[in-house]
Amino acid sequence: MEKRFIPLSVPNFNGRELEYVTNAVESEWVSTGGKYIEDFETDIASYLKMPEAVACQSGTAALHLSLRLADVQSDDEVIVPTLTFIAAVNPVKYLHAEPVFMDCDDSLTIDVIKLQSFIDTQCDFVNGKLINKISKRHIKAIVIVHVFGNLADMEEIMKIAKAYNIKVIEDATEALGSYYETGEYKGKFAGTIGDFGAYSFNGNKIITTGGGGMLVSTNNDLLKKAKYLSTQAKDDVLYYIHNDIGYNYRMTNLQAALGKAQLQQLEDFIKTKEKNYEAYKKGIENIKGLSILPFNKNIRSNKWFYSLFIADDFKYSRDELLKHLNEKGVQTRPIWGLINEQQPYKESFAYNIEKAKYYIDRILSIPCSSNLSDDDVQYVLSILKELSE
Ligand SMILES: *Cc1c(COP(=O)(O)O)cnc(C)c1O
């Protein structure tokens, strides 16, 4: 078989991208004003069945704004996952607050049983505030990451959050399009259940604007405030009156033009991702020592990333397999390192991290672009098969 190069995850521009971006350029509205911004916000809000959405520069910016609007201040604590991309955690530090790291379960999303046991054993609930017994800090919020398009157990999480007055920020940057098919949140999309939901349109995400993000909330007043903060907190545009400290976090019209065209194709992208996931699963089932991690059963996942699980009895270690696949032109990536072991977070509190430690050495993300052909999938499978023999 002829050698190819199959990237992990690349953009797919087969819709009206050029037309809309050209329109934006021709209109000369290329910056943070222009019709595509509001258009894209309306399109996303309507897709997500939410009243409004606010377009930002990045998913990280959307998360930062969420935490600020959740009133996270210096010396507050925020519960975060340790198995995630670091951008889900850094905004906690931007606000000089402290993260408290939690483990994942087999879905790679937060372990809700451990979350409850952390609260039961390490915290006091006094005067409506959840207080960390050791640090004495107020735990104000939790960041839930819907890892790789899988969905965390929001039913349990919302019960806990309501019981202890903690704000819920859903990092849905990897899960645009995933929703619950059963249960209390049937029909609800990732990011639309907690107090805030953040999305990302970075180049590797399921739809892209080059760089960009979106914020949704169940509270329209807070969403208005998000828009205000994202545009330098202008109280009077003419006379430059600012009554708060804002940011330059607004999405540009060029990005929004790209986003509008991308969103029109999201459901098609998900169909392709589903089809390729099934093909991988079928092929990998027959390879001893390898499997592909499932998505939760009660959801329609966007199947953003595919996790190849390498059992201990497989011929190669995770890193050896990565190297061999790379030599054959198949780009893969290990899952992230644990955030609580990264330099800036080594001193932060982490509660019984076990599963996350187990998974980080055993998962490779394999090619999953929405323009991956059947033939590409068969090529990857044939290489995996060859390597396993
Ligand atoms: C991509 C990603 C982000 C950040 O989004 P950007 O748009 O790149 O800032 C945050 N959290 C997670 C889990 C991500 O995968």
The ligand as a Tripos MOL2 file, in Angstrom:
@<TRIPOS>MOLECULE
LIG
   15    15     1     0     0
SMALL
NO_CHARGES

@<TRIPOS>ATOM
      1 C1         -9.9030   23.8930   22.7490 C.3       1 LIG1
      2 C2        -10.2010   23.8590   24.1800 C.ar      1 LIG1
      3 C3        -10.2710   25.0370   24.9490 C.ar      1 LIG1
      4 C4         -9.8630   26.3870   24.4550 C.3       1 LIG1
      5 O1        -10.4370   26.8700   23.3310 O.3       1 LIG1
      6 P1         -9.6400   27.9770   22.4650 P.3       1 LIG1
      7 O2        -10.6440   28.4270   21.4920 O.co2     1 LIG1
      8 O3         -8.4740   27.2830   21.8360 O.co2     1 LIG1
      9 O4         -9.2130   29.0550   23.4040 O.co2     1 LIG1
     10 C5        -10.6570   24.9480   26.2710 C.ar      1 LIG1
     11 N1        -10.9350   23.7640   26.8430 N.ar      1 LIG1
     12 C6        -10.8370   22.6110   26.1620 C.ar      1 LIG1
     13 C7        -11.1860   21.3460   26.8520 C.3       1 LIG1
     14 C8        -10.4530   22.6150   24.8210 C.ar      1 LIG1
     15 O5        -10.3400   21.4560   24.1520 O.3       1 LIG1
@<TRIPOS>BOND
     1     1     2 1
     2     2     3 ar
     3     2    14 ar
     4     3     4 1
     5     3    10 ar
     6     4     5 1
     7     5     6 1
     8     6     7 2
     9     6     8 1
    10     6     9 1
    11    10    11 ar
    12    11    12 ar
    13    12    13 1
    14    12    14 ar
    15    14    15 1
@<TRIPOS>SUBSTRUCTURE
     1 LIG1         1 GROUP 0 **** ****
